[in-house]
Structure formats: structure tokens, C-alpha cells
């Protein structure tokens, strides 16, 4: 049989063991939280110290910091090389645009077929007229512009005394007698219809060729105008680069002859003028350098102030919360875990952090607004 007293004692021991385990776990968690918060507080503290040192360094060496440049300034020779390379690239771009404009304006592909037809008609016309001309006893020949304007009537020449002429296709033929001119006119008149037909064909082909060229030019006009504008822009840039190269060459030669600082050396003055010049140079204030230095100095201090104003409340928060958890852990250790299991939940609720850390710190913007209000 089970002994009731023994069973009660075993239950009490089991409850005590269970309570001790929970108390130990709670103590461990408190200490772990306190350690993490202390580590974070240390990080914030070192960040604050580092910012203060950085602010002091920036304040003391503001002039040197203002002069600091991430990269060294290019030399005159390097500047000239850059300008010369840009000038050559510009010339190459202009050449490419010229080639493009020529390609855009090349209408040979459009007129090629018509040109072949015109050449064929001209060959046929020559084959028809030349044998007739060989039969004529021509003493002089002059060419006319329009081959259709021909008249086979025999006329007496006003400029060439004793000669007669006829207006043949494409030329004016002169003869030493009227009979010779009449026989030649009769021979040509026999093939007049064929001659006029071929000449008309040539004229029509030339009209079609002109129309095709006009249509092609109109279609390419926008692109040609755009390319021409681009070329003019490059030409303007080329002029600027040319002047820049010339100026850099002059400066390089000047420095080789007189040194880098020669351009800043003034000719010596004499008497009172020299004294006044020295006094003026001594009392002249370099305001741009002063403004730049002070802007660097006080700008750095302002940034440090803002960052410290943000980090200090975080540091205080972590330190106070770590102290809170550590004190609760120490209290449990001092009580030696004598916390009844029935009261465990109430004790946990009682030591849950409900502390008030005061009003949230103001942002730098809010502080600036308050300063502006006070200034008014």
C-alpha cells in the first residue's frame, strides 16, 4: 500500500525541483539579456568617443582637409594629351558624318536603270545620224543645246559669208554651197521621223530621271539635314578643342622656359610703389580659403553633434536596461531560488520591465527648429 505521507513528500520534492529549475533558467536569461545590452552600450560608447576624436581632428586640421583631393590634378602634358585625343576623335566623327551624307545623297542606285536606257537611246541615235553626216559635205559644225530644235530648211549664214547652213539634230551644219546644204537636208529628212522619235525618247527618260532624283532627295532631306546639323556641332567643338590645344601648348612652353610659378611672379616695383604693393599683398585676405576652411570645420562639428545626440540616448537606454536585468538576476540569486511554484507566474509578471526611460530624445531637426525659435 502507498503511504499518503510519503506520496505527499515526494510531490513536494518534485515541485521544489521543478521550481528551482525554472528559477535557474530565469536567472540565466536575465544575465544573458544584461550581457547583450552591456555589449551594445560599450559599442555606442566607443562610437561616441570616436566621433568626438574625429570632430576634434576635423576642427584642428580643417585647412588641410579642405585642400584634400581624392585624385591628383592632371599635369599640363596629360591635359594636352586628353584634348588632342578628343580633337582627333572629333575629326574622325566629322569624317564619318561626311561619308554618311555622301551615302545619303548618292542617287546612283535610283538612276542607274534610267541611265542605261538613256545611253542605249543615245547609241541608237548616233548610229542613225552619223552615217547621214558622213555623206554631207560639211565645212563647219557647231553644237546646239536642244537636239529637238532642228530645222532642215537651208538658210544663208550672216556671219560666215558665202556659206549656207541647216539646223541638224544636235548641231548646226555649214556648207560652201546651197546645193550641198539641200542634199544633206534631204538625206536627213528621210530619217527625220525616226530621229525625232529617239530624241523624244531620250528627253522623256531625262525627265523621268530628274523626277526620280527629286523624289529621292526629298526622301533623304530630313536625314541629310540632321546629319548636317550634327556635323556643324562637331565642327564647333573642334574649333574649341583646337584653341584649347593651342593654349595648353603655349602654357607648356612657358613653364619649360620660365618655370611653373613664373606666371604668378610680378615684376619688381620701385620706391613707394614697391612698399605699397608689399603692404597690399600682406594685408590681402584670401576669403575663399577662409570660407572653405570654416565650412569644413563647423560642418564637421555639426555632423558630430547630430550623431552624438543620437547615440548618447541609445547608450543610456542600454546601460539602464542592462542594470535593471542584472539587479533582478542578483535578487533571485540572493533569495537562493526560494520562490514557490504557485507564485512563479506572479513573480515573473512583477519583474517584467515596465520602467519609464523618460521622454524620447529630440531629433536634430527638432533641436534646430527650437534654436531658430529662440533666435527670433
C-alpha positions as CSV (number, residue, x, y, z in Angstrom):
1,X,0.0,0.0,0.0
2,X,1.1,3.5,-0.7
3,X,1.9,5.7,2.3
4,X,0.0,9.1,1.9
5,X,2.7,11.0,3.9
6,X,5.4,9.5,1.7
7,X,3.5,10.4,-1.5
8,X,2.9,14.0,-0.3
9,X,6.7,14.4,0.5
10,X,7.7,13.1,-2.9
11,X,5.3,15.6,-4.6
12,X,6.6,18.4,-2.6
13,X,10.2,17.5,-3.5
14,X,9.3,17.2,-7.2
15,X,7.6,20.7,-7.1
16,X,10.6,22.2,-5.4
17,X,13.0,20.7,-8.0
18,X,10.8,22.0,-10.8
19,X,10.7,25.4,-9.3
20,X,14.4,25.5,-8.8
21,X,15.0,24.7,-12.5
22,X,12.7,27.5,-13.6
23,X,14.4,29.9,-11.3
24,X,17.8,28.9,-12.7
25,X,16.5,29.3,-16.2
26,X,15.1,32.8,-15.4
27,X,18.3,33.9,-13.8
28,X,20.3,32.7,-16.9
29,X,18.0,34.7,-19.2
30,X,18.3,37.8,-17.1
31,X,22.1,37.6,-17.1
32,X,22.1,36.9,-20.9
33,X,20.0,39.9,-21.6
34,X,22.1,42.1,-19.4
35,X,25.3,40.9,-21.1
36,X,23.9,41.7,-24.6
37,X,22.7,45.2,-23.5
38,X,26.1,45.9,-21.9
39,X,27.9,44.9,-25.1
40,X,25.7,47.2,-27.1
41,X,26.2,50.0,-24.6
42,X,30.0,49.6,-25.0
43,X,29.7,49.8,-28.8
44,X,27.7,53.0,-28.5
45,X,30.3,54.4,-26.1
46,X,33.2,53.7,-28.3
47,X,31.3,55.2,-31.3
48,X,30.7,58.4,-29.3
49,X,34.4,58.6,-28.3
50,X,35.5,58.0,-31.9
51,X,33.1,60.7,-33.2
52,X,34.4,63.2,-30.6
53,X,38.0,62.5,-31.6
54,X,37.0,62.8,-35.3
55,X,35.3,66.1,-34.6
56,X,38.4,67.4,-32.8
57,X,40.7,66.3,-35.6
58,X,38.4,67.9,-38.2
59,X,38.3,71.2,-36.2
60,X,42.1,71.3,-35.8
61,X,43.1,70.3,-39.3
62,X,40.2,71.9,-41.2
63,X,42.5,73.8,-43.6
64,X,44.4,70.7,-44.6
65,X,41.2,68.7,-45.0
66,X,39.7,71.5,-47.2
67,X,42.7,71.2,-49.5
68,X,42.5,67.4,-49.7
69,X,41.7,66.0,-53.1
70,X,40.8,62.4,-53.9
71,X,42.9,62.4,-57.0
72,X,45.9,64.4,-58.1
73,X,45.3,67.2,-60.6
74,X,46.3,66.2,-64.2
75,X,49.5,67.8,-65.5
76,X,49.6,70.1,-68.5
77,X,51.0,67.3,-70.6
78,X,48.2,65.0,-69.6
79,X,45.6,67.7,-70.3
80,X,47.1,68.3,-73.7
81,X,47.0,64.5,-74.5
82,X,43.3,64.4,-73.4
83,X,42.5,67.5,-75.6
84,X,44.5,66.1,-78.5
85,X,42.7,62.8,-78.3
86,X,39.3,64.5,-78.1
87,X,40.3,66.6,-81.1
88,X,41.2,63.6,-83.2
89,X,38.1,61.8,-82.2
90,X,36.1,64.8,-83.2
91,X,37.8,64.9,-86.6
92,X,37.0,61.2,-87.1
93,X,33.4,61.9,-86.2
94,X,33.2,64.7,-88.8
95,X,34.7,62.4,-91.4
96,X,32.2,59.7,-90.6
97,X,29.3,62.2,-90.9
98,X,30.7,63.4,-94.3
99,X,30.7,59.8,-95.6
100,X,27.2,59.3,-94.3
101,X,26.0,62.5,-96.0
102,X,27.5,61.3,-99.3
103,X,25.9,57.9,-98.9
104,X,22.5,59.6,-98.2
105,X,22.8,61.8,-101.2
106,X,24.1,59.1,-103.6
107,X,21.2,58.6,-106.1
108,X,23.1,56.4,-108.5
109,X,21.1,53.3,-107.4
110,X,17.9,55.2,-108.2
111,X,19.0,56.5,-111.6
112,X,21.1,53.5,-112.7
113,X,18.4,51.8,-114.7
114,X,17.3,55.1,-116.4
115,X,20.9,55.9,-117.2
116,X,21.3,52.6,-119.0
117,X,18.2,53.4,-121.1
118,X,19.4,56.9,-121.9
119,X,22.8,55.6,-123.0
120,X,21.1,52.9,-125.2
121,X,18.9,55.5,-126.9
122,X,21.9,57.8,-127.4
123,X,23.8,55.0,-129.0
124,X,20.9,54.3,-131.4
125,X,20.6,58.0,-132.2
126,X,24.3,58.2,-133.0
127,X,24.1,55.1,-135.2
128,X,21.3,56.7,-137.1
129,X,22.8,60.3,-137.5
130,X,26.5,59.7,-138.1
131,X,26.2,57.8,-141.4
132,X,24.0,60.7,-142.7
133,X,26.5,63.3,-141.5
134,X,29.4,61.5,-143.3
135,X,27.6,61.9,-146.6
136,X,27.2,65.7,-146.1
137,X,30.0,68.0,-147.4
138,X,30.2,70.0,-144.2
139,X,32.7,72.7,-143.9
140,X,32.0,73.7,-140.3
141,X,29.9,72.3,-137.4
142,X,28.7,73.9,-134.1
143,X,26.7,72.0,-131.5
144,X,23.3,73.1,-130.2
145,X,21.8,72.6,-126.7
146,X,18.4,71.0,-127.5
147,X,18.6,68.3,-130.2
148,X,14.8,68.6,-130.8
149,X,15.2,72.2,-132.1
150,X,16.3,71.3,-135.6
151,X,15.1,72.7,-138.9
152,X,16.2,71.2,-142.2
153,X,15.5,74.4,-144.2
154,X,18.6,75.8,-146.0
155,X,19.5,79.3,-144.7
156,X,22.2,81.7,-145.7
157,X,24.7,82.4,-143.0
158,X,25.0,86.0,-141.9
159,X,28.3,85.6,-140.1
160,X,30.1,83.3,-142.5
161,X,29.9,85.0,-145.9
162,X,29.1,82.7,-148.9
163,X,28.1,79.8,-146.7
164,X,24.7,78.2,-146.1
165,X,23.6,76.2,-143.1
166,X,20.9,73.8,-141.8
167,X,19.8,73.1,-138.1
168,X,20.5,69.4,-137.9
169,X,19.8,67.3,-134.8
170,X,22.2,68.5,-132.1
171,X,24.3,70.6,-134.3
172,X,24.4,73.4,-136.9
173,X,26.0,72.3,-140.3
174,X,27.6,74.8,-142.6
175,X,28.2,74.3,-146.4
176,X,30.0,76.1,-149.1
177,X,27.0,75.9,-151.4
178,X,23.3,75.9,-151.2
179,X,23.1,72.6,-153.2
180,X,25.3,70.8,-150.8
181,X,23.2,72.0,-147.9
182,X,20.0,70.9,-149.7
183,X,21.3,67.4,-150.5
184,X,22.3,66.9,-146.8
185,X,18.9,68.2,-145.6
186,X,17.1,65.8,-148.0
187,X,19.1,62.8,-146.7
188,X,18.4,63.7,-143.0
189,X,14.7,64.5,-143.8
190,X,14.3,60.9,-145.0
191,X,15.0,59.7,-141.4
192,X,13.5,62.7,-139.6
193,X,10.7,60.7,-138.1
194,X,13.0,58.1,-136.6
195,X,15.4,60.7,-135.3
196,X,12.6,62.7,-133.6
197,X,11.3,59.5,-132.1
198,X,14.6,58.6,-130.5
199,X,15.3,62.2,-129.4
200,X,11.8,62.4,-127.8
201,X,12.5,59.1,-126.0
202,X,15.8,60.5,-124.6
203,X,14.1,63.6,-123.4
204,X,11.4,61.7,-121.7
205,X,13.9,59.5,-120.0
206,X,15.8,62.5,-118.8
207,X,12.6,64.0,-117.4
208,X,11.9,60.7,-115.5
209,X,15.5,60.7,-114.3
210,X,15.1,64.2,-112.9
211,X,11.8,63.3,-111.2
212,X,13.4,60.2,-109.6
213,X,16.3,62.3,-108.3
214,X,14.0,64.9,-106.9
215,X,11.8,62.3,-105.1
216,X,14.9,60.6,-103.7
217,X,16.4,63.9,-102.5
218,X,13.1,64.8,-100.8
219,X,13.0,61.4,-99.0
220,X,16.6,61.9,-97.8
221,X,16.3,65.6,-97.0
222,X,15.4,65.1,-93.3
223,X,18.3,62.7,-92.6
224,X,20.7,64.9,-94.5
225,X,19.7,68.0,-92.6
226,X,20.0,66.1,-89.3
227,X,23.5,64.8,-90.2
228,X,24.5,68.3,-91.4
229,X,23.4,69.8,-88.1
230,X,25.4,67.1,-86.2
231,X,28.4,67.9,-88.4
232,X,28.2,71.6,-87.6
233,X,28.0,70.8,-83.8
234,X,31.2,68.7,-84.1
235,X,32.9,71.4,-86.1
236,X,32.1,73.9,-83.4
237,X,33.5,71.6,-80.8
238,X,36.6,71.0,-83.0
239,X,37.3,74.8,-83.0
240,X,37.1,74.9,-79.2
241,X,39.4,71.9,-78.9
242,X,41.8,73.5,-81.4
243,X,42.0,76.6,-79.3
244,X,42.4,74.6,-76.1
245,X,45.3,72.6,-77.5
246,X,47.0,75.8,-78.6
247,X,46.6,77.4,-75.2
248,X,47.9,74.2,-73.5
249,X,51.0,74.2,-75.8
250,X,51.7,77.8,-75.0
251,X,51.4,77.1,-71.3
252,X,53.7,74.1,-71.5
253,X,56.3,76.0,-73.4
254,X,56.1,78.9,-71.0
255,X,56.6,76.6,-68.0
256,X,59.6,75.0,-69.7
257,X,61.2,78.3,-70.3
258,X,60.4,80.2,-67.0
259,X,59.2,77.5,-64.5
260,X,55.8,76.6,-63.2
261,X,55.5,79.6,-60.8
262,X,56.7,82.2,-63.3
263,X,53.1,83.1,-64.4
264,X,52.4,84.2,-60.8
265,X,55.5,86.3,-60.3
266,X,55.0,90.0,-60.7
267,X,57.7,92.4,-62.0
268,X,59.6,94.2,-59.1
269,X,58.3,97.7,-58.3
270,X,60.5,100.6,-57.0
271,X,60.3,103.2,-54.3
272,X,57.0,103.9,-52.6
273,X,55.1,101.8,-55.2
274,X,57.0,98.7,-54.1
275,X,56.3,99.3,-50.4
276,X,52.6,99.9,-51.1
277,X,52.5,96.7,-53.2
278,X,54.1,94.6,-50.5
279,X,51.7,96.1,-47.9
280,X,48.7,95.3,-50.1
281,X,49.9,91.7,-50.6
282,X,50.5,91.2,-46.9
283,X,47.1,92.6,-45.9
284,X,45.1,90.9,-48.6
285,X,42.7,88.3,-47.2
286,X,42.1,85.0,-49.1
287,X,38.4,84.9,-48.3
288,X,37.5,81.8,-50.4
289,X,40.1,79.8,-48.5
290,X,38.8,81.1,-45.1
291,X,35.2,80.3,-46.0
292,X,36.1,76.8,-47.2
293,X,38.1,76.1,-44.1
294,X,35.4,77.3,-41.7
295,X,32.7,75.5,-43.6
296,X,34.8,72.3,-43.2
297,X,35.4,73.0,-39.6
298,X,31.9,73.8,-38.4
299,X,30.2,71.4,-40.8
300,X,32.2,68.6,-39.3
301,X,31.3,69.7,-35.7
302,X,27.6,70.0,-36.7
303,X,27.6,66.4,-38.0
304,X,29.4,65.1,-34.9
305,X,26.9,66.9,-32.7
306,X,24.0,65.3,-34.5
307,X,25.5,61.8,-34.3
308,X,26.4,62.1,-30.7
309,X,22.9,63.5,-29.9
310,X,21.5,60.3,-31.4
311,X,24.0,57.8,-29.8
312,X,24.0,59.1,-26.2
313,X,20.3,58.3,-25.5
314,X,20.9,54.9,-27.0
315,X,23.9,54.3,-24.7
316,X,21.9,55.4,-21.7
317,X,19.0,53.2,-22.6
318,X,21.1,50.1,-22.9
319,X,23.0,50.8,-19.7
320,X,19.9,51.4,-17.6
321,X,18.1,48.3,-19.1
322,X,21.2,46.1,-18.5
323,X,21.3,47.3,-14.9
324,X,17.7,46.5,-14.5
325,X,18.0,42.9,-15.7
326,X,21.3,42.4,-13.7
327,X,19.7,43.6,-10.5
328,X,16.8,41.2,-10.9
329,X,19.2,38.4,-11.5
330,X,21.2,39.3,-8.4
331,X,18.0,39.4,-6.4
332,X,17.0,35.9,-7.4
333,X,20.4,34.6,-6.7
334,X,20.3,36.2,-3.2
335,X,16.9,34.6,-2.5
336,X,18.6,31.3,-3.4
337,X,15.8,30.3,-5.6
338,X,13.2,30.1,-2.7
339,X,10.3,31.0,-4.9
340,X,7.2,28.8,-4.6
341,X,6.0,27.4,-7.9
342,X,2.5,28.7,-7.2
343,X,3.8,32.2,-7.1
344,X,6.2,31.9,-10.1
345,X,3.9,33.5,-12.6
346,X,3.1,36.4,-10.4
347,X,6.8,37.0,-9.7
348,X,7.6,36.9,-13.4
349,X,4.9,39.5,-14.1
350,X,6.2,41.6,-11.2
351,X,9.8,41.7,-12.6
352,X,8.9,42.2,-16.2
353,X,10.4,45.5,-17.3
354,X,7.9,48.4,-17.0
355,X,10.3,51.1,-16.3
356,X,10.0,54.5,-18.0
357,X,13.1,55.9,-19.6
358,X,11.6,59.4,-19.9
359,X,10.7,61.4,-22.9
360,X,12.2,60.2,-26.2
361,X,15.2,62.3,-27.3
362,X,14.6,65.0,-29.8
363,X,15.9,64.7,-33.3
364,X,18.5,67.1,-34.6
365,X,15.9,68.7,-36.9
366,X,13.6,69.4,-33.9
367,X,16.6,70.9,-32.0
368,X,17.4,73.1,-35.0
369,X,13.7,74.3,-35.0
370,X,13.9,75.1,-31.3
371,X,17.2,77.0,-31.8
372,X,15.5,79.0,-34.6
373,X,12.6,79.8,-32.4
374,X,14.9,81.0,-29.6
375,X,16.8,83.1,-32.1
376,X,13.7,85.0,-33.0
